[in-house]
Amino acid sequence: MWFDESVVYQIYPLGAFGAPFENDHVPAHRILKAESWLPHLEKIGVNAVLFNPLFESVSHGYNTTDMRKVDDRLGTEEDLARVCQAYQTAGIRVLFDAVFNHVGREFFAFQDVLKNRENSRYKDWFTIDFGGDTSFHDGFWYKNWEGYDELVSLNLKNPEVVQYLLDTVDWWRHAFGISGLRLDVAYCLDQDFLRQLHDHVKQYDGEPFFLLGETLHGDYNTWVNDVMLDSCTNYECYKGIHSSFNSRNFFEILYSFNRQFGKEPWCLYTGKNLLSFVDNHDVTRIASILEKKEQLPLVYGMLFTMPGIPAIYYGSESGVEGVKSGNDTGIRPEIEQPDWNELTDLIARLTEIRRSEPALAYGDYTQIALTNTACVYQRSHEGDTIWYAVNIDDNPMTMQVNRDVQAEDLLSGEKLEIHGSLDLQPGQMRILKLQAA
């Protein structure tokens, strides 16, 4: 599938393009700034962009008030269509963030409930107890998202609600030509709804429509399967990557790789491509959480060679920092133009390698060698074999790989002959393409 071969670039537009945090309802055309970012994305080589919330909301985009109106702070329907067309013309598919679990209190259907209570035709769009109350003292209780009364949960068992959401996706596809969705808090979504959404979008003409779910914990097979989602966010490995580098303990992340993608019958996600990332709009940026900044290239080397679909969060490709706190504006900063430096150069090369080597998109996973501070693992597909090797120790390491092979380092172009062991210098990373000796 096209998404298995993709490198995704994630943009949080309300932050990246400098919108005020609270919706001031002053029309602006900030989304057009995305056009000026296009050469940067083309130079990196990404082929999909994920836009976080774009539609009218109270503040951060996840308290939606109108799913069919572009947020005033970002622009108009025509502005967004122009941006999407520009990206698609450049060969970059567009994904939208779909916030379908809950809405803001200003959402039209909930406003009707506030006005008409039991007589509202929309009362069954939500889960309501007219004998209760909330922190807003509306005189009735309603189900919310994780205790936040400003986020009103939709009743996804209601056929009217489901049809409204499916019609919304149809409009997004028709008006903007999108190629897929990120489903916010997919772990909360009704599973019958996910099946209906899957059946609906898989009937679209043309290339497969990509369904990506935000999942934090649990068995990802619950949502990623033949009748629901194509992929989900791999938070287990997100945590394992930076934790392993910081604690100098590669046993942690390779345990997760083996557990998720190994060849044993008990391995959970073998053959599935989850979304791999080292940061996003909800977590502290990798350049802030990583204790040794000089290891950023090594972290991205792991991201681009592990099983999964790699995603880059805007600005992090040049080392932008940001710590999660308060309303998250610190990890969602305005960036007039993305910067380019040595780290970006490396990520562009990693993107080129990822997109040109089928073993990295479709290959199986095998652990080759492992110590606390160095590791070698393999991706292999239809006779093509790639090794990722890294050493974060302060001393040279000799890794016993028990193979006699010839290899090319795809990063440096160096040719190697490997006879049972691989030498790695302190702080060295290699991405090796193997040939049998």
C-alpha positions in Angstrom: 0.0 0.0 0.0 1.2 3.6 -0.6 1.1 4.4 3.1 3.4 1.5 3.9 6.1 3.2 1.8 5.5 6.7 3.1 7.4 9.2 5.3 4.9 11.4 7.0 5.5 15.1 8.0 3.1 16.3 10.8 2.1 20.0 11.1 0.0 21.5 13.8 -1.3 24.5 11.8 -2.8 26.6 14.6 0.6 26.7 16.3 2.9 26.5 13.3 1.3 29.4 11.5 0.9 31.7 14.5 -2.9 31.6 15.3 -4.0 33.0 18.7 -4.7 30.2 21.1 -8.3 31.2 21.8 -10.4 31.6 18.7 -10.9 35.4 18.1 -13.1 34.7 15.0 -11.0 37.3 13.1 -10.7 35.9 9.6 -7.1 35.4 8.5 -5.3 33.3 5.8 -2.6 31.7 7.9 -3.0 28.3 6.2 -1.6 29.7 3.0 1.8 29.8 4.9 1.8 26.0 4.2 2.6 26.8 0.6 5.9 28.4 1.5 6.8 25.3 3.4 6.4 23.1 0.4 10.0 23.4 -1.0 11.3 22.4 2.5 9.1 19.3 2.5 10.1 18.4 -1.0 13.8 18.7 -0.2 13.4 16.4 2.8 11.6 14.0 0.5 8.4 13.3 2.5 5.4 12.1 0.6 2.6 12.6 3.0 1.6 15.5 5.3 -0.7 15.2 8.3 -2.4 18.4 9.3 -3.7 18.5 12.8 -7.1 20.2 13.4 -8.1 22.6 10.7 -11.8 23.2 11.4 -13.6 25.7 13.6 -13.0 25.2 17.3 -12.9 27.1 20.6 -9.2 27.0 21.0 -6.7 24.1 20.4 -8.7 22.4 17.6 -9.9 19.4 19.5 -13.0 21.3 20.9 -14.6 21.5 17.4 -17.6 23.7 16.9 -18.1 23.2 13.1 -16.5 20.2 11.2 -17.4 21.7 7.9 -16.0 25.2 8.3 -12.2 26.0 8.1 -11.2 27.7 11.3 -11.3 31.5 10.9 -7.8 31.8 12.4 -6.5 29.7 9.4 -8.5 30.8 6.5 -11.3 29.8 4.1 -12.3 26.7 2.3 -10.7 28.1 -0.8 -7.4 28.7 1.0 -7.3 25.1 2.3 -8.2 23.6 -1.1 -5.4 25.7 -2.7 -2.9 24.4 -0.2 -4.0 20.8 -0.6 -3.9 21.0 -4.3 -0.3 22.4 -4.2 0.8 19.6 -2.0 -0.9 16.9 -4.1 0.6 18.4 -7.3 4.0 18.0 -5.6 3.3 14.4 -5.0 2.6 14.8 -1.2 -0.6 13.2 -0.1 -2.7 15.0 2.5 -4.1 13.5 5.8 -6.6 15.3 8.0 -7.0 15.0 11.8 -10.5 13.7 12.4 -11.9 14.6 15.9 -14.9 12.3 16.0 -15.1 11.3 19.6 -16.1 14.6 21.1 -17.0 18.2 20.2 -16.8 21.6 21.9 -19.8 23.0 23.7 -20.4 25.5 20.9 -21.1 22.7 18.5 -24.5 23.4 16.9 -26.2 20.2 18.1 -25.1 20.7 21.7 -26.1 24.3 21.6 -29.6 23.1 20.6 -29.6 20.8 23.6 -28.7 23.6 25.9 -31.6 25.7 24.5 -34.3 23.0 24.2 -33.2 20.3 26.7 -35.5 17.3 26.5 -37.2 18.7 23.4 -34.0 19.0 21.4 -34.0 16.8 18.3 -30.2 16.4 18.9 -30.5 15.2 22.5 -29.6 11.6 21.4 -26.5 12.8 19.6 -24.9 12.8 23.1 -25.2 10.7 26.3 -27.3 12.8 28.6 -28.9 12.5 32.1 -31.3 15.4 32.5 -31.4 14.7 36.3 -27.7 15.4 36.7 -25.4 18.4 36.4 -21.8 19.3 35.3 -19.2 21.9 36.3 -21.0 24.3 33.9 -24.2 24.0 35.8 -26.3 23.3 32.7 -29.0 21.5 34.7 -28.1 18.1 33.1 -25.2 15.7 33.0 -23.5 14.6 29.8 -20.7 12.2 29.0 -17.4 14.0 28.3 -13.9 13.0 27.3 -11.7 12.0 30.3 -13.4 14.3 32.8 -13.2 17.5 30.7 -16.7 19.1 30.6 -15.7 21.4 27.7 -15.3 18.3 25.5 -18.7 16.7 24.9 -18.7 13.1 23.8 -20.7 12.2 20.7 -23.0 9.2 20.8 -21.4 7.0 18.1 -24.2 4.5 18.5 -26.6 6.9 17.0 -27.0 6.4 13.2 -27.6 10.1 12.7 -24.3 11.0 14.3 -22.5 8.3 12.3 -24.1 9.5 9.0 -23.1 13.1 9.9 -19.5 12.0 10.4 -19.4 9.9 7.2 -20.8 12.7 5.2 -18.2 15.0 6.7 -15.4 12.7 5.5 -17.1 12.6 2.1 -17.0 16.4 1.9 -13.4 16.6 3.1 -12.4 14.1 0.3 -14.4 15.9 -2.4 -13.5 19.5 -1.4 -9.8 18.9 -0.5 -8.8 15.5 -2.1 -7.5 14.0 1.1 -5.9 10.6 1.1 -6.6 9.6 4.7 -7.4 10.4 8.3 -5.7 10.5 11.7 -8.5 9.5 14.1 -8.0 11.4 17.4 -8.3 9.2 20.5 -9.2 6.2 18.4 -8.9 4.1 21.5 -12.1 5.8 22.7 -14.1 5.4 19.5 -16.9 2.9 19.3 -15.6 -0.1 17.4 -18.8 -0.5 15.4 -18.3 3.0 14.2 -14.8 2.2 13.2 -16.0 -0.8 11.2 -18.6 1.4 9.5 -16.0 4.1 8.7 -13.7 1.4 7.3 -16.4 0.0 5.0 -17.4 3.5 3.9 -13.9 4.9 2.9 -12.7 1.6 1.4 -15.3 2.0 -1.3 -13.8 5.3 -2.5 -12.5 5.2 -6.1 -8.8 5.3 -6.7 -6.0 4.5 -4.3 -6.7 3.0 -0.8 -7.8 5.6 1.8 -5.6 5.5 4.8 -7.0 5.2 8.3 -4.6 5.9 11.2 -5.7 5.8 14.8 -4.3 7.5 17.9 -3.7 4.8 20.4 -1.7 5.0 23.6 -1.7 1.6 25.2 -3.3 -1.8 25.1 -3.1 -4.4 22.2 -3.0 -2.4 19.0 -4.6 -5.4 17.2 -7.8 -4.3 18.8 -8.0 -1.4 16.3 -5.5 -2.3 13.6 -7.0 -5.2 11.6 -8.8 -6.0 8.3 -12.1 -4.4 9.4 -11.0 -1.2 11.2 -7.7 0.7 10.9 -4.7 0.4 8.7 -2.3 1.7 11.3 -2.0 3.3 14.7 0.5 5.4 16.8 3.2 3.2 18.3 3.5 4.8 21.7 5.3 1.8 23.2 8.3 2.3 20.9 8.1 6.1 21.1 8.8 5.8 24.8 11.3 3.0 24.4 13.5 4.9 21.9 14.3 7.9 24.0 14.4 6.0 27.2 16.9 3.5 25.8 19.2 6.2 24.6 18.9 8.2 27.9 19.4 5.1 30.2 22.1 3.6 27.9 20.0 0.4 27.7 19.2 -0.8 24.3 17.7 -4.0 25.8 14.5 -1.9 26.4 13.8 -0.8 22.9 14.9 -4.1 21.3 12.7 -6.0 23.7 9.8 -3.9 22.3 10.9 -4.5 18.7 11.1 -8.3 19.3 7.8 -8.3 21.2 6.0 -6.4 18.5 7.7 -7.5 15.2 9.7 -10.7 15.8 9.1 -14.1 14.2 7.8 -16.0 17.2 4.1 -16.9 17.3 3.6 -14.6 20.3 4.9 -11.5 18.6 2.1 -9.0 18.4 2.3 -7.0 15.2 4.5 -8.8 12.8 3.7 -7.7 9.2 1.9 -4.5 10.4 3.2 -1.0 9.9 2.4 1.1 12.9 3.2 4.9 12.9 6.7 5.4 14.3 7.6 8.7 15.9 10.0 10.3 18.4 7.8 13.3 19.1 4.5 14.9 18.1 2.0 17.6 19.2 1.2 15.9 22.5 4.6 15.2 24.0 7.9 16.9 24.8 10.1 17.3 21.7 12.9 14.8 21.2 15.5 17.5 21.3 14.3 18.5 24.8 13.9 15.0 26.2 17.1 13.5 24.8 19.9 14.0 27.4 22.7 13.9 24.8 21.7 16.2 21.9 24.6 14.8 19.8 22.7 11.5 19.7 19.7 13.0 17.7 21.1 11.6 14.4 21.3 8.2 15.9 17.7 8.4 17.2 16.4 9.3 13.8 18.5 6.5 12.3 16.6 4.1 14.5 13.3 5.7 13.7 13.8 5.3 9.9 15.0 1.7 10.1 12.7 0.2 12.7 9.5 -1.5 11.5 6.7 1.1 10.9 5.9 4.3 9.0 8.2 7.1 10.1 6.7 10.4 11.0 8.5 13.7 11.5 7.0 16.5 13.7 7.4 19.9 12.2 10.6 21.7 13.3 12.1 18.7 15.0 14.0 17.9 11.8 16.2 20.8 12.6 16.3 20.2 16.4 13.6 22.6 17.6 13.0 22.1 21.4 9.8 22.3 23.4 8.6 20.9 26.8 5.0 19.8 27.3 3.2 22.0 29.9 0.0 23.9 30.4 -1.9 24.4 27.1 0.9 22.7 25.0 1.8 25.9 23.2 5.5 25.2 24.1 5.5 22.1 21.9 3.4 23.7 19.2 5.3 26.9 18.4 5.0 29.3 15.5 7.7 28.7 12.9 7.9 31.3 10.1 10.0 29.1 7.9 11.5 25.7 8.9 15.2 25.7 9.4 17.8 23.5 7.6 20.9 22.2 9.2 23.1 19.1 9.5 20.4 17.2 11.2 17.9 18.0 8.4 20.5 16.9 5.9 20.7 13.6 7.6 16.9 13.2 7.8 16.6 14.0 4.1 19.1 11.2 3.4 17.3 8.8 5.8 14.0 9.6 3.9 15.7 8.8 0.6 17.0 5.5 2.0 13.6 4.6 3.6 11.7 5.3 0.3 14.2 3.4 -1.9 14.7 0.3 0.2 11.7 -2.1 0.2 13.2 -4.0 3.1 12.6 -0.9 5.3 8.9 -0.7 4.3 8.0 -4.4 4.1 10.9 -6.3 5.7 10.8 -8.6 8.7 12.7 -7.9 11.8 15.6 -9.9 13.3 17.9 -9.0 16.3 21.5 -9.6 15.3 23.6 -8.3 18.2 22.9 -6.5 21.5 24.7 -4.9 24.4 23.5 -2.1 26.8 25.1 0.5 24.6 25.2 -1.0 21.1 23.0 -3.0 18.9 22.6 -4.4 15.4 19.2 -5.4 13.9 18.1 -6.6 10.5 15.3 -5.8 8.1 14.9 -8.3 5.2 12.5 -8.6 2.3 12.7 -10.7 -0.9 16.4 -11.1 -0.7 17.3 -7.5 0.3 18.8 -7.1 3.7 19.5 -3.9 5.7 21.3 -3.7 9.0 21.0 -0.8 11.4 24.1 -0.7 13.8 24.7 1.9 16.4 27.2 2.4 19.3 26.5 5.0 22.0 29.3 3.8 24.3 32.3 6.0 25.0 34.6 3.3 23.7 34.8 1.3 20.4 32.6 -1.8 20.3 33.0 -5.0 18.4 29.7 -6.6 17.8 29.6 -10.4 17.1 27.3 -10.8 14.2 28.2 -14.3 13.2 28.0 -13.6 9.5 30.5 -13.3 6.6 29.1 -10.7 4.3 29.9 -7.8 2.1 28.1 -4.6 2.8 27.7 -0.9 1.7 27.1 1.8 4.3 24.2 3.7 2.8 25.1 6.8 4.8 28.8 7.1 3.9 29.0 5.0 0.8 31.8 2.9 2.4 32.2 -0.7 1.3 32.8 -3.2 4.1 33.8 -6.9 4.3 32.3 -8.3 7.5 33.9 -11.5 8.9 31.9 -12.6 11.9 32.1 -9.2 13.7 31.4 -5.5 13.1 33.5 -2.7 14.6 31.7 0.4 15.7 33.4 3.6 16.9 31.9 5.7 19.8 28.8 7.5 18.6 28.8 5.7 15.2 25.8 4.7 13.3 25.7 2.5 10.2 22.9 1.6 7.8 24.3 -1.4 5.9 23.0 -3.0 2.8 24.2 -6.6 2.7 25.3 -9.0 0.0 26.3 -12.5 0.7 30.1 -12.9 0.6 
